[in-house]
Amino acid sequence: YVMLLTLSPYTPTYRDRVSPPGVMIRPYLNGFTIAFNVSQPSTWQPYVDSMHHFLAAYDDKVQEEKNIECVPGQYFIQGGNESEEKKACQFKRSLLQNCSGIEDPTFGYSKGQPCILLKMNRIIGYRPGAGVPVSVDCKVQKGNESDLRSVDFYPGNGTFDLMYYPYYGKITHVNYTSPLVAMHFTDVKKNYLVHIQCRLNGKGIINDVNSDRFLGRIIFTLRIGK
């Protein structure tokens, strides 16, 4: 009991994974294969429902009520006692533009142009990119590069803005909403398994460790039928 009293509830005592971060995708239903037929709504509707459920916390009104507008392009460093509640920056789903589910409630799945969201793992105190926003790119991981002909990224050019960092932990950063990058696969080879790798790029980022498919990158498969 006495030893437990020496532990801080706000910051882990030992953090062997302070950096670099791993990543995850949404929707995530049946592993890392996203497969559907455009002409069969029942095959893609579960992905759409999962996206809407995940983005509910990012609704513009929810963000406006809970969080504040921050200054883009710089870290949002908050001082004071570590037990003080920290403010969180707004990340509105409208920032995801064509992948927000606002204009197109099917997130492109009904057109065979699916949106996939990329989220960076939360690490207390981490400042990614050493002052330069971390960016995202995608390419064919295995196969012909022409299988993936076009990807659009939102917001902007597919970066994680510095203003969402550092993260102060779930106890004090109660309304924190992880920033996202949306990847809109607008031209992918149809009726074919396309193995895709999307990775983070920035100073301090590691994305080439073969034994860890989530460290700074993620590998998944798209199969879009007609």
TABELUR-V810054 format. One record per residue. N is the residue number from 1. SS is DSSP state (@ for helix, = for strand, . for the rest). PSI is psi in whole degrees, 0 to 359 (NA if undefined). NEAR is the number of other C-alpha atoms within 8 Angstrom. Layout:
N | SS | PSI | NEAR
N | SS | PSI | NEAR
//
This chain:
1 | . | 317 | 4
2 | @ | 320 | 5
3 | @ | 323 | 6
4 | @ | 327 | 6
5 | @ | 340 | 7
6 | . | 350 | 6
7 | . | 138 | 8
8 | . | 133 | 8
9 | . | 354 | 6
10 | . | 325 | 10
11 | . | 129 | 7
12 | . | 142 | 8
13 | . | 317 | 6
14 | . | 125 | 4
15 | . | 87 | 6
16 | . | 356 | 4
17 | . | 38 | 7
18 | . | 322 | 10
19 | . | 155 | 8
20 | . | 170 | 10
21 | . | 159 | 13
22 | = | 175 | 10
23 | = | 163 | 13
24 | = | 158 | 10
25 | = | 158 | 10
26 | = | 137 | 10
27 | . | 152 | 10
28 | . | 101 | 9
29 | . | 300 | 7
30 | . | 63 | 6
31 | . | 206 | 5
32 | . | 32 | 9
33 | = | 121 | 9
34 | = | 108 | 9
35 | = | 133 | 11
36 | = | 164 | 10
37 | = | 127 | 12
38 | . | 321 | 14
39 | . | 355 | 6
40 | . | 91 | 8
41 | @ | 329 | 9
42 | @ | 339 | 6
43 | @ | 335 | 10
44 | @ | 347 | 14
45 | @ | 322 | 9
46 | @ | 324 | 8
47 | @ | 319 | 10
48 | @ | 314 | 13
49 | @ | 319 | 8
50 | @ | 319 | 12
51 | @ | 315 | 10
52 | @ | 319 | 9
53 | @ | 315 | 7
54 | @ | 321 | 8
55 | @ | 359 | 9
56 | @ | 322 | 7
57 | @ | 347 | 8
58 | @ | 2 | 11
59 | . | 139 | 11
60 | @ | 316 | 10
61 | @ | 321 | 6
62 | @ | 316 | 9
63 | @ | 321 | 14
64 | @ | 326 | 9
65 | @ | 323 | 6
66 | @ | 327 | 7
67 | . | 173 | 11
68 | = | 161 | 10
69 | . | 133 | 6
70 | . | 170 | 8
71 | . | 116 | 7
72 | . | 155 | 7
73 | . | 5 | 8
74 | . | 149 | 9
75 | . | 144 | 11
76 | . | 86 | 11
77 | . | 126 | 6
78 | . | 126 | 5
79 | . | 204 | 5
80 | . | 182 | 5
81 | . | 144 | 5
82 | . | 344 | 7
83 | . | 351 | 6
84 | . | 141 | 7
85 | . | 134 | 8
86 | . | 150 | 9
87 | . | 153 | 9
88 | . | 146 | 11
89 | = | 146 | 12
90 | . | 134 | 11
91 | . | 101 | 11
92 | . | 143 | 10
93 | @ | 338 | 11
94 | @ | 339 | 9
95 | @ | 339 | 9
96 | @ | 358 | 12
97 | @ | 246 | 10
98 | @ | 346 | 10
99 | @ | 18 | 14
100 | . | 339 | 12
101 | . | 7 | 10
102 | . | 303 | 9
103 | . | 317 | 6
104 | . | 99 | 10
105 | . | 349 | 7
106 | . | 4 | 9
107 | . | 31 | 14
108 | . | 352 | 12
109 | @ | 327 | 12
110 | @ | 347 | 11
111 | @ | 0 | 7
112 | . | 23 | 12
113 | . | 70 | 13
114 | . | 148 | 11
115 | = | 139 | 12
116 | = | 136 | 11
117 | = | 140 | 11
118 | = | 130 | 12
119 | = | 132 | 11
120 | = | 137 | 11
121 | . | 146 | 8
122 | . | 131 | 7
123 | . | 120 | 10
124 | = | 127 | 10
125 | . | 355 | 9
126 | . | 137 | 10
127 | . | 92 | 10
128 | @ | 146 | 14
129 | @ | 357 | 11
130 | @ | 47 | 7
131 | @ | 353 | 9
132 | . | 127 | 9
133 | . | 139 | 12
134 | = | 135 | 13
135 | = | 170 | 11
136 | = | 139 | 11
137 | = | 159 | 9
138 | = | 145 | 9
139 | = | 168 | 9
140 | = | 125 | 13
141 | = | 326 | 8
142 | = | 117 | 7
143 | . | 201 | 8
144 | . | 129 | 6
145 | @ | 333 | 8
146 | @ | 353 | 5
147 | @ | 336 | 10
148 | = | 101 | 12
149 | = | 337 | 9
150 | = | 133 | 8
151 | = | 130 | 11
152 | = | 145 | 8
153 | = | 140 | 11
154 | = | 151 | 14
155 | . | 161 | 11
156 | . | 235 | 6
157 | . | 25 | 7
158 | . | 57 | 13
159 | = | 156 | 12
160 | = | 108 | 11
161 | . | 145 | 11
162 | @ | 336 | 15
163 | @ | 346 | 12
164 | @ | 7 | 13
165 | . | 152 | 12
166 | . | 164 | 11
167 | = | 136 | 12
168 | . | 6 | 10
169 | . | 153 | 10
170 | . | 339 | 7
171 | . | 317 | 8
172 | . | 334 | 12
173 | . | 60 | 13
174 | . | 326 | 9
175 | . | 11 | 8
176 | . | 131 | 10
177 | . | 118 | 10
178 | . | 134 | 9
179 | . | 155 | 10
180 | = | 158 | 9
181 | = | 126 | 15
182 | = | 136 | 14
183 | = | 117 | 14
184 | = | 106 | 14
185 | = | 90 | 12
186 | = | 344 | 10
187 | = | 91 | 9
188 | = | 143 | 12
189 | . | 129 | 10
190 | . | 155 | 8
191 | . | 41 | 8
192 | . | 142 | 9
193 | . | 116 | 7
194 | = | 116 | 14
195 | = | 120 | 12
196 | = | 141 | 13
197 | = | 124 | 12
198 | = | 134 | 11
199 | = | 158 | 11
200 | = | 147 | 12
201 | = | 127 | 11
202 | . | 167 | 11
203 | . | 130 | 9
204 | . | 356 | 9
205 | . | 135 | 13
206 | . | 124 | 8
207 | . | 20 | 10
208 | . | 27 | 7
209 | . | 111 | 8
210 | . | 334 | 5
211 | . | 354 | 4
212 | . | 103 | 6
213 | . | 356 | 9
214 | . | 351 | 10
215 | = | 103 | 14
216 | . | 5 | 15
217 | = | 168 | 14
218 | = | 143 | 13
219 | = | 130 | 12
220 | = | 172 | 10
221 | = | 135 | 12
222 | = | 134 | 12
223 | = | 106 | 13
224 | = | 110 | 14
225 | = | 163 | 11
226 | . | NA | 8
//
